[in-house]
Amino acid sequence: MNIRYFLQPQKGMKKIHFFIRNFSRYFLPDSLYRRKLMRTLADMSAIDKQAVEERVAYYNRLPERHDYNISEWMSVADFRYPFRKKEKFSTYFFDLHRYTRYFNPQYRFAYQFGDITEETGIPAFVKSRPIANGNSNSVLLKLNQVRHFVFVKDRYSFREKKDMLVSRNVVRQPHRIRFLELYYQHPMCNIGQINRDIDYGHPEWVKEYLTISQQLEYKFVCCIEGNDVATNLKWVMASNSLAIMPRPTYETWFMEGRLIADYHYVEIKKDYSDLIEKMEYYILHPEEAERIIEHAHEYVRQFMNSKQETLISLLVMQKYFYRTKQTNHNL
């Protein structure tokens, strides 16, 4: 176990604040939220309606209204914190419960918590799904956001940073192992794994955890997918470092499927073979790197408006209940 990772004060305080805030809200009557629904949705007049509608359509791609057997789905009234369960998925629960409580207690829904890498068989709320076009039963919501939606203010400019790539990951997947095999000893790469339970015959791969601030000293931060998406992609794109990675294959509320290669991030081949070539290019062309960083910042800004995020989440959920024929109102 990498003790330094788990003892970071910022991570600990953020989690404590998350649970205090959410348990405090949890015990408020749901009727307060149901009364607020129409007023909250009315805020749409004060924001970019087209942008909101596009995002709702992106997250919720359920086909036209259809009769589903919803009898075994969870009801809004019965969706309560699982105090007695061993696997609580607390951050997922609170992020989902935060919005279900706005709706009719008799409405029913399905959900899957965790890293979802395959299409769901029935309409279900999820954190992640494979990137694909067309209809999808996997309806994206902003789940586990305390871990995934971390943004930063970077005090270094791109040109002030080290001409190197940094990466610190929990390494269990073959593609992450391959990345270490290829570049662990390269002088332009400071990479390593932070989990100590297995070292794949390379104890030197295990390195101390680096904070976000320490990683921001580097021009390039590698954002390799893990079980699903690369968790660090959000804060990297909010920084003045370049996110460098293969084309993503999974997406979350961050809409990774909308990212444009070499416009929002630096794309490398799936086998990582052109990593150093791409790094050397942007070191020699900092003005192009800064344009990508500017585009990344612009992309990130759409997630910064908390009122808009709440509105979009409620509209995604409203569309879910409409498409599953539980309401005739598609607001």
N, C-alpha and C positions, 0 to 999 in steps of 0.2 A: 504493500500500500504506500502510495506517495503522500505522506502526512501533510506536506506543505500545501498540496492541492486542496485538501479537505479543511484545513485550518485557516484559509484566507478570510480575514475579517470582513471584507466587503461582501463575499458570497454568503457568509453566515448571517450578517445583519440584513441582507436583502431577503433571505428566506424567512427570518424572524418577522420582519415587517410584513411580508406577504401573508403569513399565517395569522398574525394579529388582525390585519385589515380584513381578511376574508372570513375568519371565524366571527368577527364582530358583525359583518354584513349578513352572514349566514342565518343568524338568529332573528333578524328582522322579518316581519310578516311579508309573505310573497305578495299579498294584496297591494302593498305599497308600490311594488314594481309594476304590477298589472295596470294600476291606475296611471302610471307614468308612460306607458308604452306609446300611446298616440302622441303625447307631447314630445317624446324623444324622437319619434319618426318625423314629426313636423319640422325638426331642425334641418331637414333636407333642403329647405328653401334657402338656407343661408350658406350652402356649400356648393361645390361643383357637382351638380346632379349627374352629369354624364360620366364623370370619373367614378362616382359611387355605383352607378348602374353597371358600368363595365366590370368593376371588381366583384359585385354581387354575382353577375353572370359567370365570371371566371371561377369563383369558389363553389358555386352551386350549379352544377351541370346536369341536374336530374332531368330526365326526359319529360315530355308532356304528362299532364295529370293521369294517374294510373291507380287502379285498385290494388292495394297491397294488403296482405294479411298482417295487420298491425297488432293483433291481440297479444302477442308475446313480447312486444316492444315495451320499453320503459315508459311509464306515464310521467308527466311533469310533476304530478302530486307525489309520486313515490320516489322521485330522484332525490335521495337524501345521503348525507355523508356516511360512508361505510365504517363507522367506528369499530365494529367487531371484526372486520376483515383484515387479514394480514397484508394483502396487497391493496393499498388504498389509492394509489395514483392521485395523491392529494392535489397536486398542482393542476393536473388535468381536470379533476372533479370540479374544483372551484372555478376554473376558467369556463367550463361548460355550464355549470349551475348558475353562474352569474347572468346568463342570458335566458336559459330555459324558464326561469322564474317569472319572466315578463309575460308568459303565455298561459293560455287556458290550462288549468290543472288536468283536464281530461285528454289533452293532446298526448300523442305517443311518439317516441323516437328511438332510434338505435344509435349506438356509438361504439367505437373501438379505441381504447387508449393504447399508448405506446408508439413504437416505430412501425408504421403500417407501410408495407412495400408492395402490396398487391391490391387490386381492386376489391372492394367489398361486395358481397353477393346481394346485399339489400341496401337501400338508402341509409347511410350512417354518417354521423359526424366523426371526423378523424383529424389528426394533426398533420398527417403526411399521406401522399399518394404518389404513384408513378406519374411521370409527365407524359401526357398523351393528349391527342385532340379528340373532340367529340364528347358524347354523353359520358357521365360518370356517376356511379352510385356513391362514390366517396366525396362527401361534402366537407370542404375545408373550413375549420374554425381556428381561431388563434389560441391553441391549446399549449400548455406548458410554457407560457410566454415568459415566465420569470427566468427560465434558462435560455430560451431561444431568442427572445427579443431584447438583446442588450446592445445599446448604442453608446458611442464614446465621443468625447471631444479631444481631438488630437492636437497636442501642442507643437509637434514637429511638422515641418513641411516635407514634401517628398524628397527634395534635394538635400535636406539635412540628414537623412536617414542612411544607415549602413547599406552598402551595395551587396546585400545578401538576402536570402530567403530564410524565414523562420517557420518552424512547425513543431507543435507539441500536441500529440494526440494519444487517446487510448487506442492501442493497436491490437485488433483482433481479426480484422478482415484481411483476406489475401491481397487485395489491392493496396492496403496501407502497409502491409509487410513488404510488398514489392517496392514501394516508394523508398523505404528505408534501405533496402538492399542496394538500390541504384545510387542513392545520393547521400547516405550517412557520412561518408568520408570526403565528400566534395567540399573544397574550401569556400565555396559561395553559399553553402547551406548549413544552417544551425538547426538540425532536426533531431527528434528523438521521441520516444514513447514515455508516457507518464505512469502507465500501469506497470506494477512490479510483479504481478502474479505469474507471468510467463515472458521469457525473453527470446524465445525462438533460437536458442543457441548463441545469442549475441548480447551478453550482459552489458556491453558498452552502449547499446541502444537506449537503455533506461537512463533518463536524465531528469534533473529537477524540473518541477513545473515552473513555467514562466508566466507572470501576470500579464494581463493585457497591456499594461503600460510598458512592460519590458519588451513585449513583442512589437510594439509600435515604434521601436527604435530601428526597425528593418524596413527596407523599401518594399519587400514582397512578403506576403503571408500566404501560405498554402492552405487552401480550403478544400480538402479532399473529403468526399462523402464518407460517412461511417455506415451505420445500419440503414440510415436513410439520408437525410440532407447533412451538409456540413454546418454544424452548429455555429461556428465562428464567422460565417459569411456575412451576417448582418452587421456585426461591429467592425469587421474589416472594411466593408463598403462605406461605413460611416466615417472611416479614418482617412488619413492622407497616405496610407500604404495601398499598394495594389493587391487585390485579390487575384490569385493565380490558381487555376484549376482546370481539369477536364470539363467538358460540357455536363451540366447536372442531369441526372436521370430521375430524381424525385423532387417534389415540390411541397411547400407548406403555405401558410398565410402570406409568406414573403413573395410568393409567385415566382419561384425560381425559373419556371418555364417561360417567363417573359424576359428574362435577362438576355442581353445581346452580347455575343462574344466580341472581345476587343473593343467594346463600347462601354459596358458596365464592369467588365472584368477581363483579365488576360486569359485566353483559352490556350491550354496545352493539349497535346494528344493524349488519348486514353492510356497509352503505354508510358507516358511521361518523357518520351525520348527527346522532345524539343524544349525541355524546361530551361536549360542553361542558355540556349540560343535566344529564347524569348526574354529572359532576364537581361542578357547583355544588350539586346536591342533597346529596351526601355531605359536602361542606364545611360545609353548613348543618346537617347531621344527623350529627355525628361519632359519636354513640352507635350509630347503625345501621352505620356503617362499621366500628366496633370489633367489632360482633357478627359481621360477615362475616369479619373478620380472625381472630377466635377460631375460627370454623368452619373456616377455611383451615388454621390451625395444627393443629386436631384431625385434619383429613384427612391432613396431611403426616406426622403422628406414626406412622402405620401403616408407613411406609417406613424408620423409624429403627432397627428391631431387626434387626441383621445376621444373627443366627441364624435368625430367622423368614424373612428374605429368602432365605437359602440354602435353607431347607426348602421354601419355596414354589417356588423355581426347580427344585429336584430333582423335586418332585411334578409340576410342569408337564411336565418332560421324561419322567418315568416314564409319565404319561398319554399322551404322544405315542407312545412305543414300544408301549404297550398298544393304542391305537386303530389303529396301523398293523400290528397283529398280529405283533409281534416278541417279545412276552412275554405270558404269561397273568396276570401280576401287576399289578394296578392299585392301588397303595398310596395 
